[in-house]
């Protein structure tokens, strides 16, 4: 017998979110925000987070190079500068959880441990890519890794992620769906329809708003009457929190709290990660709407990889030689991925007629 839809939560009072275990505080980042709660991490975990963020950075740099010489066509949205968000959030998940995002998605794929060669081959439109060379930058999936895309329509992944969370609750598998969206998507009507349904049915979903301050070429201040995006669920009773998205341990701490809240049956949660992209909206964007000084200021003071590197050196986690070893290994991985993406054959024309659902 088919199950009925989850019952609405009614007007029951929601429990306050609990703080994650094993957390510490440090001084704020100069933004005026309160000192963030940061997750504690072992030396091995710090090395893993650093390596993951560096892999995303080097991968995206190489993708930009391949785009520049014409090997990647169409749109290509790079994740450079935002690496701490996805690495920190991924550290808060468990096996069986799900991830869905928008079109700035290569970093999410790599954080989900999808093969760099398969991701790069999809960017170049080759048969060895995750969508057989037919999806390109914005449309890759891996059910095995719990990654359900890359989506090119602004905000369209939010109702899809809400549906994935519905499936987790329907199947009673204990899973949570991380649904990423940008600051440019938060004014979409379908986002609020999703918020309403998620709260009504207490779905296990965490909405992660990656606020990189610019929706395409428009600053958040010029596009939104209210830029406190973490409060956008308040009309539905959805709790929210803002976190420093340039600090991987702060993101992990906030992620642990949010994911546990959703997993325990209390319903959806909103996290707004304050982050920054160093490149334009896409590779075709000259980014003339902001100054070079603004970008350089962020690179010098708030780069997520540099900040973690300095912290690791201060704590004696790695020395200079150790960091050079990681950088060399990561560059070799990216080089192999780039070579595979060019050596893999192009899709057979007959592939035009496969996997067509509508």
ZIRAZI-V965855 format. One line per field, one symbol per residue. phi: phi as a letter, one per 40 degrees, with the letter a starting at -180 (. if undefined). psi: psi as a letter, one per 20 degrees, with the letter a starting at -180 (. if undefined). Layout:
phi = ???
psi = ???
This chain:
phi = .ccccdcccgcdcccccccccfbbbaccbgcgccdccbccaccccccccccccccccccccccccccccgcbbgcabcbchbdccccccccccbdgcbbaacccbcccccccgccdccccccccgbccccbggbbgdcbbaacdcgbbhebccdgccccccccccdcdcccfcgcbbcbcacccbcccccccccdccccdbfccbbcbccccgbcfbbcdccbbcbbccccccccbgccaabbcccbccccccccdccccdcccgchcabbbccbabcccdbccccfccaccccccccccbbccccccdccccccgcabdccccccccccccccccccccccccccccdccdbcfcba
psi = pqqrqqqqibjqpqqqqqqqrmqrqrqrjjiiqqpqppqqqrghgggggggghhggghghghghghghjjiprbqooqjphjhhghgghhiirrpirqpqacimihhhghhjkqphghghhhhjkrhjrhkkjihahinqqnhhjkpkqopippihighghhhghgggggiljjqqppoqrrhiiijphhghhggggghhjlqmpoooonnjipodjpqhhihphpjmhijijhhjjpqrqpqojiohhgggghggggghgghjjiarqppoooapphrrgrijoilijqqhhgghggghhjphggghggghghikgqahhghhgggggghgghghggghhhhpqqqqhiihjqkoi.
